[in-house]
Amino acid sequence: MTALSNSPVLEAIRNRRAVRNFDPAHQMTEPEILALLEEARLSPTAFNLQQFRFLVVSDPAQRRKLREASWDQPQVTDASALIVLCADIKAWEKDPEQCWATAPAEIRDLYVGKLIPEFYSGRPQLQRDEGVRSCGLAAYALMMAAEACGLQSCPMDGFDFDQVAEIINLPADHIVVMYVAIGRELAAPGPRLPLLPLQALVAFNRFGPEK
Ligand SMILES: Cc1cc2nc3c(=O)[nH]c(=O)nc-3n(C[C@H](O)[C@H](O)[C@H](O)COP(=O)(O)O)c2cc1C
Protein backbone atom coordinates (compact mmCIF):
# COMPACT_ATOMS: atom_id res chain seq x y z
CA MET A 1 0.00 0.00 0.00
CA THR A 2 1.26 3.46 -0.80
CA ALA A 3 1.25 5.92 2.07
CA LEU A 4 -1.87 8.04 2.40
CA SER A 5 -1.37 11.37 0.80
CA ASN A 6 -3.62 13.91 -0.76
CA SER A 7 -5.82 12.53 -3.50
CA PRO A 8 -9.21 13.55 -4.83
CA VAL A 9 -10.81 10.60 -3.01
CA LEU A 10 -9.27 11.50 0.34
CA GLU A 11 -10.10 15.14 -0.19
CA ALA A 12 -13.74 14.22 -0.77
CA ILE A 13 -13.80 12.05 2.36
CA ARG A 14 -12.24 14.80 4.46
CA ASN A 15 -14.26 17.68 3.04
CA ARG A 16 -17.69 16.07 3.22
CA ARG A 17 -19.90 17.52 5.91
CA ALA A 18 -23.60 17.25 6.62
CA VAL A 19 -25.02 20.47 5.21
CA ARG A 20 -28.24 21.95 6.57
CA ASN A 21 -28.46 25.26 4.71
CA PHE A 22 -28.82 24.56 1.03
CA ASP A 23 -29.34 27.34 -1.49
CA PRO A 24 -32.98 26.93 -2.54
CA ALA A 25 -32.26 28.85 -5.76
CA HIS A 26 -29.69 26.30 -6.93
CA GLN A 27 -31.21 23.84 -9.39
CA MET A 28 -30.10 20.47 -10.67
CA THR A 29 -31.40 19.00 -13.90
CA GLU A 30 -32.70 15.46 -14.08
CA PRO A 31 -29.66 14.35 -16.18
CA GLU A 32 -27.35 15.83 -13.53
CA ILE A 33 -29.13 13.90 -10.78
CA LEU A 34 -29.09 10.72 -12.84
CA ALA A 35 -25.37 11.17 -13.45
CA LEU A 36 -24.78 11.08 -9.68
CA LEU A 37 -26.99 8.01 -9.34
CA GLU A 38 -25.00 6.29 -12.11
CA GLU A 39 -22.00 6.55 -9.77
CA ALA A 40 -23.93 5.52 -6.66
CA ARG A 41 -25.11 2.30 -8.27
CA LEU A 42 -21.50 1.19 -8.69
CA SER A 43 -21.34 0.61 -4.95
CA PRO A 44 -21.05 -3.02 -3.83
CA THR A 45 -23.96 -5.26 -2.85
CA ALA A 46 -23.92 -8.79 -1.46
CA PHE A 47 -24.38 -11.29 -4.30
CA ASN A 48 -24.60 -8.28 -6.65
CA LEU A 49 -28.30 -8.06 -5.81
CA GLN A 50 -28.46 -4.23 -6.05
CA GLN A 51 -31.42 -3.88 -3.70
CA PHE A 52 -31.18 -0.08 -3.65
CA ARG A 53 -34.00 1.89 -5.23
CA PHE A 54 -33.49 5.63 -5.63
CA LEU A 55 -36.64 7.71 -5.37
CA VAL A 56 -35.91 11.17 -6.77
CA VAL A 57 -38.37 13.65 -5.32
CA SER A 58 -38.60 16.65 -7.62
CA ASP A 59 -42.24 17.66 -7.15
CA PRO A 60 -42.33 20.65 -4.75
CA ALA A 61 -45.64 19.49 -3.24
CA GLN A 62 -44.14 16.06 -2.46
CA ARG A 63 -41.10 17.80 -0.96
CA ARG A 64 -43.34 19.90 1.31
CA LYS A 65 -45.21 16.80 2.48
CA LEU A 66 -41.94 15.02 3.17
CA ARG A 67 -40.62 18.03 5.06
CA GLU A 68 -43.68 17.93 7.33
CA ALA A 69 -42.92 14.25 7.99
CA SER A 70 -39.23 15.08 8.55
CA TRP A 71 -39.31 17.31 11.62
CA ASP A 72 -39.68 20.35 9.33
CA GLN A 73 -36.03 20.07 8.32
CA PRO A 74 -35.31 22.69 5.64
CA GLN A 75 -32.93 20.47 3.66
CA VAL A 76 -35.94 18.49 2.45
CA THR A 77 -37.34 21.38 0.45
CA ASP A 78 -34.20 23.49 -0.10
CA ALA A 79 -31.77 20.90 -1.48
CA SER A 80 -31.43 20.78 -5.25
CA ALA A 81 -31.96 17.01 -5.21
CA LEU A 82 -33.69 14.87 -2.63
CA ILE A 83 -33.15 11.14 -2.99
CA VAL A 84 -35.09 8.73 -0.80
CA LEU A 85 -33.02 5.56 -0.69
CA CYS A 86 -35.23 2.51 -0.38
CA ALA A 87 -34.38 -1.16 -0.47
CA ASP A 88 -36.26 -3.91 -2.22
CA ILE A 89 -35.85 -6.54 0.47
CA LYS A 90 -37.19 -9.29 -1.81
CA ALA A 91 -34.76 -8.59 -4.65
CA TRP A 92 -32.99 -11.84 -3.74
CA GLU A 93 -36.01 -13.92 -4.81
CA LYS A 94 -37.58 -11.82 -7.57
CA ASP A 95 -35.18 -12.00 -10.47
CA PRO A 96 -31.64 -12.64 -9.27
CA GLU A 97 -30.81 -14.12 -12.70
CA GLN A 98 -30.60 -10.61 -14.15
CA CYS A 99 -27.81 -9.79 -11.68
CA TRP A 100 -25.83 -12.86 -12.77
CA ALA A 101 -26.66 -12.94 -16.49
CA THR A 102 -23.06 -12.57 -17.66
CA ALA A 103 -21.54 -15.11 -15.24
CA PRO A 104 -20.53 -18.54 -16.56
CA ALA A 105 -23.60 -20.81 -16.54
CA GLU A 106 -22.39 -23.18 -13.82
CA ILE A 107 -21.49 -20.28 -11.49
CA ARG A 108 -24.77 -18.51 -12.21
CA ASP A 109 -26.76 -21.67 -11.53
CA LEU A 110 -24.91 -22.28 -8.29
CA TYR A 111 -25.53 -18.76 -6.98
CA VAL A 112 -29.02 -18.15 -8.31
CA GLY A 113 -30.32 -21.68 -7.83
CA LYS A 114 -28.70 -22.52 -4.50
CA LEU A 115 -26.48 -20.10 -2.59
CA ILE A 116 -28.70 -17.01 -2.77
CA PRO A 117 -31.96 -18.73 -1.76
CA GLU A 118 -30.18 -20.72 0.94
CA PHE A 119 -28.71 -17.55 2.39
CA TYR A 120 -31.89 -15.44 2.45
CA SER A 121 -34.82 -17.87 2.75
CA GLY A 122 -36.69 -17.57 6.03
CA ARG A 123 -34.36 -14.84 7.32
CA PRO A 124 -36.36 -11.57 7.24
CA GLN A 125 -33.96 -9.72 9.53
CA LEU A 126 -31.05 -10.58 7.23
CA GLN A 127 -33.08 -9.49 4.20
CA ARG A 128 -33.66 -6.10 5.85
CA ASP A 129 -30.08 -5.79 7.04
CA GLU A 130 -28.78 -6.45 3.55
CA GLY A 131 -31.03 -3.74 2.15
CA VAL A 132 -29.77 -1.29 4.75
CA ARG A 133 -26.14 -2.24 4.06
CA SER A 134 -26.60 -1.76 0.31
CA CYS A 135 -28.34 1.59 0.70
CA GLY A 136 -25.79 2.81 3.26
CA LEU A 137 -22.94 2.13 0.88
CA ALA A 138 -24.82 3.67 -2.05
CA ALA A 139 -25.64 6.73 0.06
CA TYR A 140 -21.98 7.28 0.80
CA ALA A 141 -21.03 6.82 -2.86
CA LEU A 142 -23.71 9.36 -3.74
CA MET A 143 -22.29 11.84 -1.24
CA MET A 144 -18.79 11.30 -2.62
CA ALA A 145 -20.04 11.81 -6.18
CA ALA A 146 -21.70 15.05 -5.07
CA GLU A 147 -18.39 16.20 -3.55
CA ALA A 148 -16.63 15.36 -6.81
CA CYS A 149 -19.04 17.70 -8.60
CA GLY A 150 -18.47 20.55 -6.13
CA LEU A 151 -21.80 19.98 -4.41
CA GLN A 152 -22.64 19.26 -0.79
CA SER A 153 -24.96 16.74 0.80
CA CYS A 154 -26.81 15.72 3.93
CA PRO A 155 -27.58 12.11 4.90
CA MET A 156 -30.86 12.03 6.77
CA ASP A 157 -33.10 9.72 8.72
CA GLY A 158 -34.77 12.31 10.91
CA PHE A 159 -38.27 11.55 9.72
CA ASP A 160 -41.33 9.46 10.48
CA PHE A 161 -40.71 6.28 8.50
CA ASP A 162 -44.39 5.28 8.34
CA GLN A 163 -45.50 8.72 7.13
CA VAL A 164 -42.75 8.79 4.50
CA ALA A 165 -43.73 5.33 3.30
CA GLU A 166 -47.31 6.53 2.91
CA ILE A 167 -46.35 9.73 1.07
CA ILE A 168 -44.12 7.95 -1.44
CA ASN A 169 -46.46 5.00 -1.92
CA LEU A 170 -43.78 2.54 -0.82
CA PRO A 171 -44.28 -0.98 -2.17
CA ALA A 172 -44.97 -3.56 0.55
CA ASP A 173 -41.69 -5.40 -0.05
CA HIS A 174 -39.55 -2.26 0.13
CA ILE A 175 -38.20 -0.38 3.15
CA VAL A 176 -37.22 3.27 3.44
CA VAL A 177 -33.58 3.47 4.53
CA MET A 178 -32.59 7.15 4.45
CA TYR A 179 -32.53 10.35 2.43
CA VAL A 180 -29.58 11.97 0.78
CA ALA A 181 -30.16 15.67 0.14
CA ILE A 182 -27.77 17.25 -2.37
CA GLY A 183 -27.20 20.83 -3.36
CA ARG A 184 -25.09 23.93 -2.89
CA GLU A 185 -24.46 25.12 0.64
CA LEU A 186 -25.11 28.76 1.47
CA ALA A 187 -22.40 28.81 4.14
CA ALA A 188 -19.88 26.28 5.35
CA PRO A 189 -20.96 24.30 8.41
CA GLY A 190 -19.34 25.05 11.77
CA PRO A 191 -16.52 22.94 13.18
CA ARG A 192 -17.05 19.19 13.36
CA LEU A 193 -18.50 17.69 16.48
CA PRO A 194 -15.89 15.68 18.36
CA LEU A 195 -14.56 12.54 16.72
CA LEU A 196 -14.11 9.73 19.23
CA PRO A 197 -10.46 8.77 19.67
CA LEU A 198 -9.38 6.11 17.20
CA GLN A 199 -8.34 3.75 20.01
CA ALA A 200 -11.90 3.81 21.33
CA LEU A 201 -13.15 2.61 17.95
CA VAL A 202 -10.54 0.07 16.91
CA ALA A 203 -9.96 -3.38 18.34
CA PHE A 204 -7.69 -6.10 17.08
CA ASN A 205 -8.69 -9.71 16.62
CA ARG A 206 -11.42 -9.84 19.28
CA PHE A 207 -13.21 -7.65 21.78
CA GLY A 208 -11.75 -8.46 25.21
CA PRO A 209 -9.56 -11.37 26.19
CA GLU A 210 -9.73 -14.75 24.51
CA LYS A 211 -12.18 -17.14 26.19
C1 LIG B 1 -28.03 7.79 8.97
C2 LIG B 1 -27.85 9.26 9.21
C3 LIG B 1 -28.95 10.04 9.49
C4 LIG B 1 -28.80 11.43 9.69
N1 LIG B 1 -29.92 12.20 9.84
C5 LIG B 1 -29.79 13.53 9.86
C6 LIG B 1 -30.94 14.35 9.85
O1 LIG B 1 -32.08 13.89 9.82
N2 LIG B 1 -30.75 15.69 9.87
C7 LIG B 1 -29.52 16.26 9.87
O2 LIG B 1 -29.42 17.48 9.88
N3 LIG B 1 -28.40 15.50 9.87
C8 LIG B 1 -28.51 14.15 9.84
N4 LIG B 1 -27.39 13.37 9.78
C9 LIG B 1 -26.07 14.01 9.75
C10 LIG B 1 -25.29 13.80 11.04
O3 LIG B 1 -25.85 14.59 12.06
C11 LIG B 1 -23.83 14.17 10.78
O4 LIG B 1 -23.34 13.31 9.77
C12 LIG B 1 -22.95 14.06 12.01
O5 LIG B 1 -23.34 14.96 12.99
C13 LIG B 1 -21.48 14.28 11.69
O6 LIG B 1 -21.31 15.52 11.04
P1 LIG B 1 -20.61 15.62 9.61
O7 LIG B 1 -21.35 14.68 8.68
O8 LIG B 1 -20.72 17.06 9.19
O9 LIG B 1 -19.18 15.17 9.78
C14 LIG B 1 -27.52 12.00 9.63
C15 LIG B 1 -26.41 11.19 9.36
C16 LIG B 1 -26.58 9.85 9.13
C17 LIG B 1 -25.37 9.01 8.78
The ligand as an ORCA input file, in Angstrom:
! r2SCAN-3c Opt
* xyz 0 1
  C     -28.034      7.792      8.968
  C     -27.854      9.259      9.209
  C     -28.949     10.044      9.491
  C     -28.804     11.427      9.687
  N     -29.924     12.197      9.845
  C     -29.790     13.534      9.857
  C     -30.940     14.348      9.854
  O     -32.085     13.894      9.825
  N     -30.753     15.691      9.873
  C     -29.518     16.255      9.867
  O     -29.419     17.482      9.879
  N     -28.399     15.499      9.868
  C     -28.511     14.152      9.840
  N     -27.392     13.375      9.781
  C     -26.074     14.011      9.746
  C     -25.294     13.805     11.042
  O     -25.849     14.586     12.065
  C     -23.833     14.167     10.777
  O     -23.339     13.310      9.767
  C     -22.953     14.056     12.014
  O     -23.341     14.959     12.992
  C     -21.476     14.276     11.692
  O     -21.310     15.518     11.044
  P     -20.606     15.617      9.607
  O     -21.353     14.682      8.683
  O     -20.720     17.060      9.194
  O     -19.180     15.169      9.776
  C     -27.520     11.999      9.628
  C     -26.411     11.194      9.363
  C     -26.580      9.850      9.129
  C     -25.374      9.005      8.776
*
